């Protein structure tokens, strides 16, 4: 019963944030601030993870492809599709659920506990619109961009590792990348990225916005937000794969 | 003017506010006092709309705030300023940005015009030269003053202060009390203060309601509170022997039985309980 209540409260929060902004100028400022926070703030970790993710994919794929009948360019094909279909959208979004999700939950939780949200309410500001909506919109704009960057860097990392470890030459890798490429896979990856971006921003916002108590509860809400986001990302990943592939 | 009529509020089975009514006039400091857990904060949150009362009405200048539509409530809220117990300043913004926030949100003024207004209110609370400081760099008293500056920057008609003296030393408390009184009188604001600071009660209590277990146990002003016959109120206000002595002193001064502290020695303990309040000067 409690979970149904929580889902209801979450949906009411989403509905409640859809109202006319009091000042476009202030909302725009907040939106840009969130874009910078989520995008620039996560870029470093996304880059590092993507490059290593691609590199490891190449090395491990080559390790498993022992048959001389399979051309080496298949390694590039496998790395490309794995990175685009799964690693870039899902793995990166799970990492972002930790980085961005905990930040959103703790920021809103702290604002709730220190009565800053009440202060905004008393000023006549719709706090769901002002505090939650810009975060969700910023995530929807920036996270798919990060996923695209991750995919590109992942493939580049794979290519680099392949040539450095003398597994596959750059020209064979490039040839493999172009073989059997399905643009639909990129579309699928972006659908996943948008879905996960919404989950990464709205679920922690819910846990942070409705936190009650003190600093201990902020920590708990933050952990709960990350765990729930990760589970929902994996669940949505399966549903989307079943529906769209 | 704020009028509350028969406000009731429960959380689960527990009734926190039980039929409280009061009339709070402009230009005076209206105090809500009571022990911790007596319902002061909940009553204040019902008044400003952070809690929806189970029944009863809150009227701002005769308009029923409790049953207003969301848009109408927003209009009333623009006329409300509130100082929170922990100041509730936005951590990531400077003092100037904190105070300018309501102006940026609700006016289309230029930055220069807003800055002029910000400097005006910061001067009013004696906080010049702190524009670029962050809340973390301020003392408790300074944070409260920034909170007051932010609350009054839009010239509100109603000012709510939730325990403005909590965590402050007696001297800083007096500064905050005087500031609240000055602002109330100068701008003719209807000020509602939730406190259990006795100095505030004696200095600013133009109208006082004493809450006990969610009910209004007593109402009156700072002069009448000394002569109150309510045992619960007396136990709350004059909790220490020192304050009991101070109360006797004040009663004797009010009734003209003594002119100063030295005269106390000439009186017996039996004098105090028989005293009655002098006629109101107004």
Interface residues (C-beta under 8 A of the other chain):
Chain A: X22 X23 X25 X26 X110 X114 X115 X116 X118 X119 X121 X122 X123 X124 X125 X126
Chain B: X48 X49 X50 X73 X74 X75 X77 X78 X80 X81 X82 X84 X85 X86 X88 X89 X90 X91 X101 X102 X104 X105 X106 X160
